[in-house]
Amino acid sequence: MTYEFLQHYWWLLVSVLGALLVFLMFVQGGNTLLFSLGRTPEERRMLINSTGRKWELTFTTLVTFGGAFFASFPLFYSTSFGGAYWLWMIILFSFVVQAVSYEFQNKLGNFLGPKTFQCCLVLNGIIAPLLVGGAVATFFNGSNFLVEKANLTGGMMPVISRWANASNGLDALLDPWNLILGLAVFFLSRILGLLYYVNNINDVEIRSRGRKLLVGNTVLFLIFFLAFLVRTLLKDGYAYDPVTGVVSMEAMKYLHNLLDMWYLLIILLVGVVMVLYGIARTIFDNVFIKGIWFTGIGVVLTVLVLLLIAGWNNTAYYPSNVDLQSSLTIMNSCSSEFTLHTMAIVSLFIPFVLAYIAYAWYALDKKKIDKREIAGGDAY
């Protein structure tokens, strides 16, 4: 395994984690629907217990995503997680609020009442997808940071990357295209949440309402996502010379990446078709409840391709809008060859971990949630 292969391999693994994270955002999307889909306290408890079985997977994937970036591309970790810390701290804090809300809303001594914690779940469902989508959009639109590797030899605690302003990442929300992708991820999470509820909750009213709500959320998702996708494919992108490492602007770079790596274009088209098939069949077929699997797999494939074209084919995956040569690539921001090689061996255990997750998922969902389970008292 060459050093170049390891760099591409680890960008692939990080991209897979990012794609899985977007899919698992169905928990957040489902939580935003607590009061529109659940009309009674009993129905809301069914919704909460449905996503309550899976919320740890989303948070764990987010932490693993950050850990994988730290191990394989430490300069990105120090630049984004260290420089844009307000953006990431808000995301993490919203997940902490989510965990507390699940556990304490129906505990004895809760003087705030269940509705307060349910509102906190809705808040997490809005903030997390919106900000995660905005953060991913900076891979294509750039951020305001500086990297000065010469500082590595200066002083006891060298600082080689820093944010160029005092916003520490919140300036990403000032770019309307970052917000557009954030809104696309937000409505996508709601779609996934609806599909998951239809599959996981055995209740005629909730399934009927869920199919109706799918229509409006799908229209809004398509508007924001297609706008971002078309603009990204037609805009100038950030290319680098693999020999000199010099970063330069290239017209329609991301479109060229798709055409050069034709297999990714095929995967993207398959992903989009699967997303639309799962949604459309759920809307028009009243007995079909497996849309989450078609749409979920399609989402993973689509997001995976977007992340791969952001980093592969000599593309700067984290561009700097302040200093173009400070932009991060998989070549100039990765760990040593020894580290990547050692972690590559450890990564061979990933299929066993995925198999365990799949089995645990199956075991938890073997019995659909219904009103009798909620009435039994063994619930959030």
WOMORA-V751998 format. One record per backbone hydrogen bond with DSSP energy under -0.5 kcal/mol. CO is the residue of the C=O (numbers start at 1). NH is the residue of the N-H. Records with the same first field share a line. If there is no record, write none. Layout:
# WOMORA-V751998
CO=NH, NH
This chain:
# WOMORA-V751998
2=6
3=7
4=8
5=9
6=10
7=11
8=12
9=13
10=14
11=15
12=16
13=17
14=18
15=19
16=20
17=21
18=22
19=23
20=24
21=25
22=25
23=26
24=27
25=29
26=30
27=31
28=32
30=33
31=34
33=37, 38
34=38
37=39
40=44
41=45
42=46
43=47
44=48
45=49
46=50
47=51
48=52
49=53
50=53
51=54, 55
54=57, 58
55=59
56=60
57=61
58=62
59=63
60=64
61=65
62=66
63=67
64=68
65=69
66=70
67=71
68=72
69=73
72=335
73=76, 77
74=78
75=79
76=80, 81
77=81, 82
79=83, 84
80=84
84=87, 88
85=89
86=90
87=91
88=92
89=93
90=94
91=95
92=96
93=97
94=98
95=99
96=100
97=101
98=102
99=103
100=104
101=105
104=107
107=110
109=111
110=113
113=116, 117
114=118
115=119
116=120
117=121
118=122
119=123
120=124
121=125
122=126
123=127
124=128
126=130
127=131
128=132
129=133
130=134
131=135
132=136
133=137
134=138
135=138
136=139
137=140, 141
138=142
143=145, 321, 322
144=164
145=323
146=162
148=151
149=152
150=153
151=154
153=155
158=160
160=148
162=146
165=168
167=170
168=86, 87
169=172
170=173
171=174
172=175
174=176
175=178, 179
176=180
177=181
178=182
179=183
180=184
181=185
182=186
183=187
184=188
185=189
186=190
187=191
188=192
189=193
190=194
191=195
192=196
193=197
194=198
195=199
196=200
197=201
200=202, 369
201=203
203=207
204=208
205=209
206=210
207=211
208=212
209=213
210=214
211=215
212=215, 216
213=217
214=218
215=219
216=220
217=221
218=222
219=223
220=224
221=225
222=226
223=227
224=228
225=229
226=230
227=231
228=232
229=233
230=234
231=235
233=255
237=239, 250
238=316
239=248
240=242
241=245
246=241
248=239
250=237, 253
252=256
253=257
254=258
255=259
256=260
257=261
258=265
259=262
260=262
261=264, 265
262=266
263=267
264=268
265=269
266=270
267=271
268=272
269=273
270=274
271=275
272=276
273=277
274=278
275=279
276=280
277=281
278=282
279=283
280=284
281=285
284=286
285=288
287=289
290=293, 294
291=295
292=296
293=297
294=298
295=299
296=300
297=301
298=302
299=303
300=304
301=305
302=306
303=307
304=308
305=309
306=310
307=311
308=311, 312
311=315
314=240
315=317
318=328
319=143, 321
323=326
324=327
328=317, 318
329=333
333=75
336=340
337=341
338=342
339=343
340=344
341=345
342=346
343=347
345=348
346=349
347=350
349=352, 353
350=354
351=355
352=356
353=357
354=358
355=359
356=360
357=361
358=362
359=363
360=364
361=365
362=366
366=368
369=202
370=374
371=375
372=376
373=378
374=377
377=379
